[in-house]
Amino acid sequence: MGKAPNLFTYRDVDTVAQHLRVYVLQCQKAGLARHDAFKVAVSGGSLPATLAKALLAPSNGSEDDTPQFNKWEIFFADERAVPLDHEDSNYRLVKEELLDRIPESMGKPTVRSIDIESLDDTQKLADRYQELLMNSFAAKDSVKLPTFDLLLLGCGPDGHTCSLFPNHELLRETDAWVAAIEDSPKPPPRRITLTLPVVTHGTKIAFVATGSGKKDVLKAVLDSEEGRSLPCGLVNEGAGEKVSWFTDSSAVEGVAFPRRGSL
């Protein structure tokens, strides 16, 4: 690994959200300057609620502090092979927590959800989602990997991220952009996920991890040699300084890894 990832710690979730907003909007500005679009991948879990708290807060009126949602193209870092209105669907979670709450005046993002016609065949579901990425990021044979402007990810208590789980064979996938998983150790078992090379190829990667339930896994991922082989640790290793961790103080209690002072 080159330079280490950035660890930002704030006193509570509300303060995490305030600083996450600044970071996301900096990434938005860079994406718009790069290609007049902002291509984002998001995970499920507690992330969408924190993201909504960050992005739906009042703007100070400046362009730099205003989400331009009509320029956003939102993909899912992973998704479960369930209907879009199912309680396990990441799409449903992001829709309820964020998308449905965006005022008309802020514009509406383009949202890339899974092909519900392919739910019975997880590999076909992954292939169809990869086709969506190829259409957005240019044909697969002309770019080796898609380059997201930002990936917004969570970290599970076992160190998993997206639907990339510890010691799973998918961690060794190097060709596909989107992979199928039939045996997720966390239900539901059938899912699709961005692969590790796609995640680490992003322009910026942000992990959002809050609450005391995260302190053991963050200590493992950030402080221990063994933690480097966990999926979150592999993202740190592969993407280095492109990675930023947004945490509250209870999530990093006992973590020795040095904090960054400011964005």
C-alpha positions in Angstrom: 0.0 0.0 0.0 1.1 3.5 -0.7 -0.1 6.2 1.7 -2.5 5.1 4.4 -6.2 5.7 4.4 -7.7 8.8 6.2 -9.5 8.3 9.5 -11.9 11.1 10.5 -13.6 10.9 13.9 -16.3 13.1 15.3 -18.2 13.2 18.5 -21.6 11.9 17.3 -23.5 10.8 14.2 -24.9 14.3 13.5 -21.4 15.7 13.4 -20.2 12.8 11.2 -23.1 13.7 8.8 -22.1 17.4 8.7 -18.5 16.5 7.6 -19.7 13.7 5.3 -21.7 16.3 3.5 -18.7 18.5 2.9 -16.7 15.5 1.6 -19.5 14.2 -0.7 -20.0 17.6 -2.2 -16.3 18.0 -2.8 -16.5 14.7 -4.7 -19.5 16.0 -6.6 -17.7 19.1 -7.7 -14.7 17.0 -8.9 -17.1 14.6 -10.8 -18.9 17.5 -12.5 -15.6 19.1 -13.5 -14.4 15.7 -14.8 -17.5 14.6 -16.9 -20.5 16.8 -16.0 -21.9 13.9 -13.9 -21.5 12.4 -10.5 -21.4 8.6 -10.5 -21.9 7.2 -7.1 -22.2 3.7 -5.6 -24.0 3.2 -2.3 -24.4 0.4 0.2 -27.3 -0.4 2.5 -27.2 -0.9 6.3 -27.1 2.3 8.4 -25.4 4.3 5.6 -28.5 5.6 3.7 -29.9 7.2 6.9 -26.6 9.0 7.7 -26.3 10.0 4.0 -29.8 11.5 4.1 -28.9 13.4 7.3 -25.9 14.8 5.5 -27.4 15.7 2.1 -30.8 16.9 3.1 -29.6 19.4 5.6 -30.2 23.1 4.7 -27.7 24.5 2.2 -25.8 27.8 2.8 -26.9 28.8 -0.7 -23.5 28.4 -2.4 -22.9 26.1 -5.3 -20.3 24.1 -3.3 -22.8 23.4 -0.6 -25.7 22.3 -2.9 -26.3 18.8 -4.0 -27.1 18.8 -7.7 -29.1 15.6 -7.7 -30.1 15.9 -11.4 -26.5 15.2 -12.2 -26.2 12.2 -9.9 -26.2 8.6 -11.2 -26.6 6.2 -8.3 -25.6 2.6 -8.5 -25.7 0.0 -5.8 -22.5 -1.4 -4.4 -24.4 -4.6 -3.7 -28.0 -5.7 -3.9 -30.0 -8.6 -2.7 -31.8 -10.9 -5.2 -35.2 -9.8 -4.0 -38.0 -7.6 -5.5 -37.4 -3.8 -5.2 -40.1 -3.4 -2.6 -38.9 -6.3 -0.4 -37.7 -5.4 3.1 -34.2 -6.8 2.3 -33.8 -4.6 -0.8 -31.0 -2.0 -0.7 -32.9 -0.1 -3.3 -36.0 0.1 -1.1 -33.8 1.2 1.9 -32.1 4.0 -0.1 -35.5 5.0 -1.7 -37.2 5.3 1.7 -34.3 6.9 3.6 -33.1 9.3 0.9 -34.7 9.3 -2.6 -38.3 9.8 -1.5 -37.2 12.7 0.8 -35.4 14.8 -1.8 -37.5 17.9 -2.5 -38.5 18.5 -6.2 -36.5 21.7 -6.1 -33.2 19.8 -5.6 -33.7 17.7 -8.7 -33.9 13.9 -9.0 -31.0 11.5 -9.4 -30.8 8.8 -12.0 -31.0 5.5 -10.1 -29.7 2.2 -11.5 -31.6 -0.7 -9.9 -31.4 -4.4 -10.6 -33.3 -6.1 -13.4 -36.3 -7.7 -11.5 -36.9 -10.0 -14.5 -33.7 -11.8 -13.6 -34.3 -12.4 -9.9 -34.5 -16.2 -10.3 -31.0 -16.4 -11.8 -28.3 -14.7 -9.6 -25.6 -14.9 -12.3 -27.9 -13.4 -14.9 -28.8 -10.7 -12.4 -25.1 -9.9 -12.0 -24.5 -9.9 -15.7 -27.4 -7.6 -16.4 -26.2 -5.2 -13.7 -22.7 -5.3 -15.2 -24.3 -4.3 -18.5 -25.8 -1.2 -16.8 -22.3 -0.3 -15.7 -20.9 -0.9 -19.1 -23.5 1.4 -20.7 -22.6 4.1 -18.3 -18.8 3.8 -18.1 -18.2 2.8 -21.8 -18.0 -0.6 -23.2 -16.1 -3.1 -21.0 -13.4 -3.7 -23.7 -12.6 0.0 -23.9 -12.1 0.5 -20.1 -10.6 -2.2 -17.9 -12.6 -1.0 -14.9 -15.3 1.5 -14.3 -14.2 4.6 -12.3 -16.8 5.7 -9.8 -16.5 9.3 -8.6 -17.3 8.0 -5.1 -18.2 4.8 -3.4 -20.1 5.1 -0.1 -19.7 1.9 1.9 -20.3 0.4 5.3 -18.3 -2.0 7.3 -20.0 -5.1 8.9 -19.0 -6.5 12.3 -17.1 -9.3 10.5 -15.2 -6.8 8.3 -17.3 -7.3 5.2 -18.2 -4.5 2.8 -20.6 -4.6 -0.2 -21.4 -8.3 -0.3 -17.7 -9.2 -0.1 -17.3 -11.5 2.9 -14.1 -12.6 4.8 -12.3 -15.6 3.2 -14.9 -15.8 0.4 -13.7 -16.9 -3.1 -15.2 -13.7 -4.6 -12.4 -11.7 -3.0 -10.1 -13.3 -5.7 -12.4 -12.3 -8.6 -10.4 -10.1 -11.0 -12.3 -10.1 -14.3 -16.0 -9.4 -13.5 -17.2 -5.9 -12.5 -20.3 -7.4 -10.8 -20.3 -10.8 -9.3 -23.1 -13.2 -8.1 -23.0 -14.7 -4.6 -25.3 -17.6 -3.8 -24.0 -18.4 -0.3 -23.8 -15.1 1.6 -23.1 -15.9 5.3 -25.5 -13.1 6.1 -29.1 -13.5 4.9 -30.5 -13.3 2.3 -28.0 -15.7 0.7 -28.5 -14.7 -3.0 -26.9 -11.3 -3.9 -24.9 -9.4 -6.4 -21.9 -7.2 -5.5 -19.3 -4.9 -7.1 -16.0 -6.8 -7.1 -12.9 -5.7 -5.1 -11.0 -4.3 -8.2 -14.0 -2.1 -9.0 -14.2 -0.8 -5.5 -10.5 0.0 -5.2 -10.5 1.6 -8.6 -12.9 4.4 -7.5 -11.7 8.0 -7.5 -12.7 8.2 -3.8 -14.0 5.6 -1.3 -15.7 6.5 1.9 -16.6 4.1 4.7 -19.2 5.3 7.3 -19.0 3.4 10.5 -20.7 4.7 13.7 -21.7 3.3 17.1 -19.9 1.2 19.7 -20.8 -2.0 17.8 -18.1 -1.1 15.3 -15.2 -0.7 17.7 -13.9 -4.3 17.6 -14.0 -4.6 13.8 -12.4 -1.1 13.3 -9.6 -2.0 15.7 -9.0 -5.2 13.7 -9.2 -3.5 10.3 -7.2 -0.4 11.2 -4.7 -1.7 13.8 -4.0 -5.4 13.3 -2.1 -7.4 10.7 -4.9 -9.9 10.4 -7.4 -7.2 9.7 -5.6 -6.3 6.5 -7.0 -9.5 4.9 -10.6 -8.7 5.9 -12.6 -7.1 2.9 -12.5 -3.6 4.4 -8.8 -4.1 5.1 -8.3 -5.1 1.5 -10.0 -1.9 0.3 -7.6 0.1 2.6 -4.7 -1.9 1.1 -5.8 -1.5 -2.5 -6.9 2.1 -2.5 -4.7 3.7 0.2 -5.1 7.4 0.5 -8.2 7.4 -1.7 -10.1 5.9 1.3 -11.6 8.0 4.0 -13.3 6.6 7.1 -16.0 8.7 8.7 -16.6 7.5 12.3 -18.0 8.7 15.6 -15.9 8.5 18.8 -17.7 5.4 20.1 -16.8 3.4 16.9 -13.1 4.0 17.4 -12.8 3.6 21.1 -9.4 1.9 21.7 -8.3 2.3 18.1 -4.7 3.4 17.8 -4.7 4.3 14.1 -3.9 8.1 13.8 -6.9 10.4 13.2 -6.8 13.2 10.6 -7.7 16.6 11.9 -9.8 17.9 9.0 -10.9 17.2 5.5 
